[in-house]
Amino acid sequence: MNSEELSNVVVKGMEERKAEDIVVMDLRKVKGSICDFFVICSGNSDTQIEAIAKSIESEVDKKDEKPWRKEGFTNREWILIDYVSVVAHIFRKDKRQYYGLEDLWGDAIITSKTHNA
């Protein structure tokens, strides 16, 4: 599966658990980028953030893809699931604003996947 298809599967996993403000950042033409896509979303609670992360893993697992690395399941404020070419970021709303990934990677092509973005 190519990185664009994988990013769409990650979005599906986010949507399954009603993630908010989903954006896909295409980093393929950004010099020095560490992957092809960031897929970012927000959740309202620690419980929802964990549920979104598990949903992403479940959807991607159906396509026989396994994460290379996972972080943040302990504090559940910012969970990162790294599939090498695609990195999923699930934030608690206040942490998303604080870290401002969309601003840090301003050269990326950003596509909103939700109506409330």
Backbone as JSON, one array per atom type, in Angstrom:
{
  "sequence": "MNSEELSNVVVKGMEERKAEDIVVMDLRKVKGSICDFFVICSGNSDTQIEAIAKSIESEVDKKDEKPWRKEGFTNREWILIDYVSVVAHIFRKDKRQYYGLEDLWGDAIITSKTHNA",
  "N": [[0.85, -1.17, 0.0], [0.58, 2.19, -0.87], [1.85, 5.35, 0.45], [-0.09, 7.37, 0.36], [-2.53, 5.98, 0.21], [-2.36, 4.66, 2.66], [-2.5, 6.86, 4.39], [-5.18, 7.55, 4.01], [-6.47, 5.34, 5.13], [-5.73, 5.67, 7.78], [-7.13, 8.05, 8.32], [-9.73, 7.05, 8.1], [-9.79, 5.36, 10.35], [-9.64, 7.31, 12.34], [-12.03, 8.71, 11.91], [-13.88, 6.75, 12.59], [-14.03, 6.84, 15.34], [-14.99, 9.31, 15.85], [-13.16, 11.5, 15.74], [-11.96, 14.86, 15.88], [-11.44, 17.78, 13.81], [-9.74, 16.75, 11.69], [-6.84, 16.63, 9.81], [-4.86, 16.21, 6.89], [-1.54, 16.26, 6.18], [0.45, 16.75, 3.51], [3.62, 15.96, 3.03], [5.41, 15.35, 1.1], [6.75, 16.99, -0.74], [8.17, 18.65, 0.83], [11.15, 19.92, 1.88], [13.49, 18.08, 3.72], [11.62, 16.66, 5.18], [10.33, 14.11, 7.36], [8.71, 12.04, 6.74], [6.08, 10.94, 4.47], [3.42, 11.74, 4.96], [1.66, 13.49, 7.51], [-0.98, 12.77, 9.63], [-3.38, 14.32, 11.39], [-5.35, 14.75, 14.31], [-7.9, 15.69, 16.7], [-9.02, 14.96, 20.02], [-11.46, 14.81, 22.66], [-11.09, 13.83, 25.21], [-9.0, 11.84, 27.41], [-9.8, 9.19, 27.21], [-11.18, 9.12, 24.74], [-9.09, 9.81, 23.02], [-7.36, 7.61, 23.28], [-9.1, 5.63, 22.29], [-9.41, 6.47, 19.63], [-6.79, 6.11, 18.71], [-6.53, 3.31, 18.97], [-8.47, 2.53, 17.15], [-7.37, 3.45, 14.74], [-5.11, 1.77, 14.61], [-6.42, -0.69, 14.38], [-7.82, -0.43, 11.9], [-5.67, -0.04, 10.11], [-4.26, -2.38, 10.55], [-5.88, -4.23, 9.3], [-5.06, -3.99, 6.73], [-2.7, -5.24, 6.72], [-0.53, -3.79, 7.71], [1.88, -2.75, 10.03], [2.62, -0.75, 12.91], [5.68, 1.1, 13.15], [6.58, 2.43, 15.35], [5.2, 3.49, 18.48], [3.94, 6.0, 20.6], [3.02, 7.7, 23.65], [0.84, 6.45, 24.82], [0.71, 6.21, 27.53], [0.32, 8.74, 28.9], [-1.68, 9.82, 27.33], [-2.2, 12.33, 26.09], [-1.05, 13.17, 23.79], [-0.88, 11.05, 21.33], [1.18, 9.21, 19.27], [1.48, 7.45, 16.3], [3.58, 5.73, 14.37], [4.01, 4.9, 11.12], [6.14, 4.85, 9.43], [6.12, 5.91, 6.58], [3.83, 7.31, 6.96], [2.63, 9.24, 9.6], [0.6, 9.2, 12.37], [-1.04, 11.51, 14.43], [-2.6, 11.99, 17.42], [-4.22, 14.2, 19.26], [-4.99, 15.72, 22.45], [-7.14, 18.48, 22.62], [-6.04, 20.98, 23.71], [-3.31, 20.42, 23.79], [-2.71, 20.07, 21.13], [-2.94, 22.65, 20.08], [-0.88, 23.85, 21.52], [1.49, 22.55, 20.59], [1.37, 22.94, 17.83], [1.74, 21.67, 15.17], [0.83, 22.01, 12.54], [1.64, 24.58, 11.98], [4.42, 24.4, 12.24], [5.17, 22.84, 10.07], [4.65, 24.39, 7.77], [5.03, 24.49, 4.99], [3.81, 22.32, 3.94], [1.22, 20.65, 2.05], [-1.96, 21.06, 3.08], [-4.84, 19.32, 3.9], [-8.12, 19.45, 4.89], [-10.17, 17.14, 6.57], [-12.54, 17.11, 7.87], [-15.69, 18.63, 8.73], [-15.69, 20.5, 10.74], [-13.27, 21.74, 10.91]],
  "CA": [[0.0, 0.0, 0.0], [1.41, 3.4, -0.89], [1.66, 6.23, 1.61], [-1.36, 8.1, 0.25], [-3.58, 5.03, 0.6], [-2.22, 4.46, 4.1], [-3.03, 8.05, 5.08], [-6.64, 7.47, 3.95], [-6.88, 4.32, 6.1], [-5.58, 6.32, 9.09], [-8.27, 8.97, 8.45], [-10.92, 6.21, 8.37], [-9.72, 4.96, 11.76], [-9.97, 8.49, 13.14], [-13.46, 9.0, 11.74], [-14.65, 5.71, 13.28], [-14.17, 7.22, 16.75], [-15.44, 10.71, 15.89], [-12.07, 12.46, 15.94], [-12.3, 16.2, 15.4], [-10.43, 18.58, 13.11], [-8.78, 15.87, 11.02], [-6.14, 17.2, 8.67], [-3.79, 15.43, 6.28], [-0.46, 17.13, 5.72], [1.28, 16.1, 2.5], [4.99, 16.45, 3.23], [6.29, 14.74, 0.09], [7.57, 18.0, -1.43], [8.78, 19.51, 1.84], [12.56, 19.56, 2.07], [13.84, 17.65, 5.07], [10.52, 16.01, 5.9], [10.7, 12.81, 7.9], [7.77, 11.06, 6.22], [5.26, 11.47, 3.38], [2.2, 12.35, 5.45], [1.19, 13.57, 8.88], [-2.43, 12.82, 9.75], [-3.54, 14.91, 12.73], [-6.72, 14.95, 14.76], [-8.08, 16.04, 18.11], [-10.03, 14.27, 20.81], [-11.93, 15.61, 23.8], [-10.75, 13.24, 26.51], [-7.98, 10.78, 27.36], [-10.45, 7.96, 26.77], [-11.42, 9.22, 23.3], [-7.79, 9.8, 22.34], [-6.93, 6.22, 23.23], [-10.02, 4.9, 21.4], [-9.05, 6.85, 18.26], [-5.52, 5.43, 18.4], [-6.79, 1.87, 18.79], [-9.24, 2.41, 15.91], [-6.4, 3.59, 13.66], [-4.33, 0.53, 14.55], [-7.31, -1.74, 13.9], [-8.07, -0.23, 10.46], [-4.42, -0.25, 9.37], [-3.93, -3.79, 10.69], [-6.67, -4.95, 8.28], [-4.29, -3.88, 5.48], [-1.42, -5.91, 7.01], [0.54, -2.84, 8.03], [2.14, -2.66, 11.47], [3.35, 0.47, 13.25], [7.1, 0.98, 13.47], [6.74, 2.94, 16.7], [4.03, 4.13, 19.1], [4.27, 6.75, 21.81], [1.99, 8.52, 24.25], [-0.31, 5.71, 25.37], [0.71, 6.33, 28.98], [-0.34, 9.97, 29.37], [-2.85, 10.02, 26.46], [-2.42, 13.72, 25.71], [-0.61, 13.2, 22.4], [-0.47, 9.71, 20.92], [1.81, 9.18, 17.96], [1.62, 6.11, 15.72], [4.49, 5.94, 13.25], [4.03, 3.85, 10.11], [7.3, 5.24, 8.64], [5.76, 6.88, 5.55], [2.68, 8.07, 7.49], [2.64, 9.35, 11.06], [-0.68, 9.66, 12.92], [-0.94, 12.27, 15.66], [-3.9, 12.15, 18.06], [-3.98, 15.18, 20.32], [-6.01, 16.41, 23.23], [-7.24, 19.78, 21.94], [-5.11, 22.0, 24.2], [-1.94, 20.03, 23.42], [-2.55, 20.31, 19.69], [-2.67, 24.08, 19.9], [0.42, 24.14, 22.12], [2.58, 22.07, 19.75], [1.22, 23.62, 16.54], [2.42, 20.98, 14.07], [0.44, 22.59, 11.26], [2.47, 25.77, 11.77], [5.82, 24.0, 12.09], [5.34, 22.29, 8.73], [3.83, 25.29, 6.96], [5.2, 24.27, 3.55], [3.04, 21.13, 3.54], [-0.12, 20.82, 1.5], [-2.84, 20.64, 4.17], [-6.21, 19.02, 3.49], [-9.03, 19.18, 6.0], [-11.02, 15.97, 6.32], [-13.76, 17.22, 8.65], [-16.45, 19.85, 8.51], [-15.5, 21.46, 11.82], [-11.86, 22.2, 10.95]],
  "C": [[0.9, 1.24, 0.0], [1.03, 4.34, 0.25], [0.35, 7.01, 1.55], [-2.54, 7.21, 0.66], [-3.56, 4.81, 2.12], [-2.77, 5.66, 4.87], [-4.56, 8.04, 5.08], [-7.19, 6.44, 4.94], [-6.78, 4.9, 7.52], [-6.76, 7.27, 9.33], [-9.54, 8.18, 8.78], [-10.95, 5.78, 9.84], [-10.07, 6.12, 12.69], [-11.47, 8.78, 13.1], [-14.34, 8.0, 12.49], [-14.91, 6.06, 14.74], [-14.44, 8.72, 16.92], [-14.35, 11.71, 16.27], [-12.47, 13.79, 15.32], [-11.12, 16.83, 14.69], [-9.33, 17.73, 12.48], [-8.16, 16.62, 9.84], [-5.06, 16.22, 8.2], [-2.77, 16.42, 5.74], [0.43, 16.35, 4.77], [2.67, 16.73, 2.57], [5.95, 15.97, 2.14], [7.19, 15.74, -0.62], [8.25, 18.96, -0.46], [10.2, 19.03, 2.1], [12.81, 19.19, 3.53], [12.73, 16.97, 5.84], [10.91, 14.59, 6.28], [9.79, 11.68, 7.42], [6.99, 11.7, 5.08], [4.04, 12.24, 3.89], [2.16, 12.39, 6.98], [-0.33, 13.55, 8.79], [-2.69, 13.2, 11.21], [-5.02, 15.02, 13.05], [-6.72, 15.32, 16.23], [-9.16, 15.17, 18.72], [-10.34, 15.1, 22.04], [-11.52, 15.08, 25.16], [-9.64, 12.2, 26.31], [-8.57, 9.5, 26.8], [-10.69, 7.99, 25.26], [-10.12, 9.16, 22.52], [-7.28, 8.37, 22.21], [-7.8, 5.4, 22.27], [-9.72, 5.21, 19.93], [-7.78, 6.11, 17.84], [-5.74, 3.94, 18.13], [-7.57, 1.61, 17.5], [-8.31, 2.52, 14.69], [-5.62, 2.29, 13.5], [-5.17, -0.62, 13.98], [-7.53, -1.64, 12.39], [-6.81, -0.53, 9.64], [-4.01, -1.72, 9.42], [-4.68, -4.64, 9.66], [-5.95, -4.95, 6.94], [-2.89, -4.48, 5.64], [-0.25, -4.96, 7.17], [0.65, -2.76, 9.55], [2.89, -1.37, 11.76], [4.82, 0.16, 13.55], [7.32, 1.4, 14.92], [5.44, 3.57, 17.17], [4.5, 4.84, 20.36], [3.03, 7.43, 22.34], [0.82, 7.78, 24.86], [-0.38, 5.81, 26.89], [-0.04, 7.57, 29.45], [-1.57, 10.35, 28.54], [-3.21, 11.49, 26.23], [-2.05, 13.93, 24.24], [-0.1, 11.8, 22.08], [0.03, 9.8, 19.49], [1.93, 7.72, 17.52], [2.38, 6.29, 14.41], [4.49, 4.71, 12.35], [5.14, 4.1, 9.07], [6.92, 6.27, 7.58], [4.59, 7.77, 5.97], [2.77, 8.06, 9.01], [1.3, 9.93, 11.5], [-0.42, 10.35, 14.25], [-2.35, 12.47, 16.2], [-3.68, 13.01, 19.3], [-5.21, 15.43, 21.17], [-5.98, 17.84, 22.72], [-6.21, 20.81, 22.41], [-3.66, 21.68, 23.82], [-1.69, 20.26, 21.93], [-2.22, 21.77, 19.42], [-1.27, 24.43, 20.4], [1.57, 23.75, 21.19], [2.53, 22.62, 18.33], [1.93, 22.97, 15.36], [2.08, 21.57, 12.71], [1.29, 23.82, 10.94], [3.93, 25.41, 11.53], [6.13, 23.49, 10.68], [4.5, 23.09, 7.74], [3.95, 25.11, 5.46], [4.38, 23.08, 3.04], [1.72, 21.54, 2.89], [-1.07, 20.23, 2.53], [-4.27, 20.49, 3.66], [-7.03, 18.7, 4.71], [-9.95, 18.04, 5.63], [-12.32, 16.02, 7.13], [-14.41, 18.56, 8.43], [-16.16, 20.91, 9.55], [-14.07, 21.96, 11.91], [-11.77, 23.69, 10.65]]
}
